[in-house]
């Protein structure tokens, strides 16, 4: 019975991980919410894929960038949301 409860808790925690990620390790570097985009580039290099999303009329709105990092099959892909030159959100992605 205790094993089932422990397993249920562990599985439940796995579903929480993507929503609470506020940092990522990249080799020996650590990237967290609030870091500048320059700092991320210096620590991690260029992302595997980058997209720019603009909201507003005639370029007068807000621009958000999504930087996608993937180090291969032995790591978890991350997406960083960059706004006004700093990391606003870090999301763990699924390979499935």
VENGI-V528408 format. One record per residue. PHI is phi as a letter, one per 40 degrees, with the letter a starting at -180 (* if undefined). PSI is psi in radians with two decimals (NA if undefined). OMEGA is omega in radians with two decimals (none if undefined). Layout:
phi & psi & omega
PHI & PSI & OMEGA
PHI & PSI & OMEGA
//
This chain:
phi & psi & omega
* & -0.75 & -3.14
c & -0.61 & 3.12
c & -0.67 & 3.13
c & -0.71 & 3.12
c & -0.78 & 3.12
c & -0.75 & 3.13
c & -0.73 & 3.12
c & -0.71 & 3.12
c & -0.77 & 3.14
c & -0.82 & 3.13
c & -0.73 & 3.10
c & -0.68 & 3.11
c & -0.58 & 3.13
c & -0.58 & 3.11
c & -0.34 & 3.12
c & -0.42 & -3.02
d & -0.86 & -3.10
c & -0.52 & -3.06
c & -0.26 & -3.08
b & 0.08 & -3.10
c & 2.12 & 3.12
b & 0.19 & -3.12
a & 2.82 & 3.04
a & 2.56 & 3.04
c & 2.41 & 3.12
b & 1.69 & -3.02
g & -2.10 & 3.10
c & 0.02 & -3.12
c & 2.74 & -3.12
b & 2.16 & 3.12
b & 2.35 & -3.13
b & 2.89 & 3.09
d & 2.34 & -3.11
h & -0.33 & 3.09
c & 2.62 & 3.11
c & 2.72 & 3.11
c & -0.57 & 3.08
c & -0.77 & 3.13
c & -0.73 & 3.12
c & -0.79 & 3.12
c & -0.68 & -3.14
c & -0.69 & -3.10
c & -0.68 & -2.96
b & -0.25 & -3.06
g & -2.99 & -3.13
c & 2.52 & 3.10
c & 2.78 & 3.07
c & -0.60 & -3.13
a & 2.48 & -3.11
b & 2.34 & 3.08
b & 2.58 & 3.13
b & 2.27 & -3.13
b & 2.11 & 3.11
b & 2.33 & 3.10
b & 2.15 & 3.14
h & -3.12 & -3.08
b & 2.32 & 3.09
f & 0.66 & 3.09
g & 0.19 & -3.11
c & 0.10 & -3.11
c & -2.72 & -3.12
c & 2.50 & 3.08
b & 2.26 & 3.10
b & 2.42 & 3.09
b & 2.49 & 3.03
b & 2.09 & 3.11
b & 2.14 & -3.10
b & 2.13 & 3.11
b & 2.32 & 3.10
a & 2.05 & -3.11
c & 0.13 & 3.11
h & -3.10 & -3.00
c & -0.28 & -3.12
c & 0.17 & 3.11
b & 2.94 & -3.13
c & 2.21 & 3.09
c & 2.57 & 3.13
b & 2.57 & 2.98
b & 2.18 & 3.11
b & 2.32 & 3.04
c & 2.12 & -3.10
b & 2.23 & 3.08
a & 2.34 & -3.13
f & 0.64 & 3.03
g & 0.18 & 3.11
a & 2.75 & -3.12
c & 2.17 & 3.14
b & -0.48 & -3.08
a & 2.51 & 3.06
b & 2.20 & -3.09
b & 2.31 & 3.01
c & 2.36 & -3.13
b & 2.80 & 3.11
c & 2.58 & 3.08
c & -0.12 & -3.06
c & NA & none
//
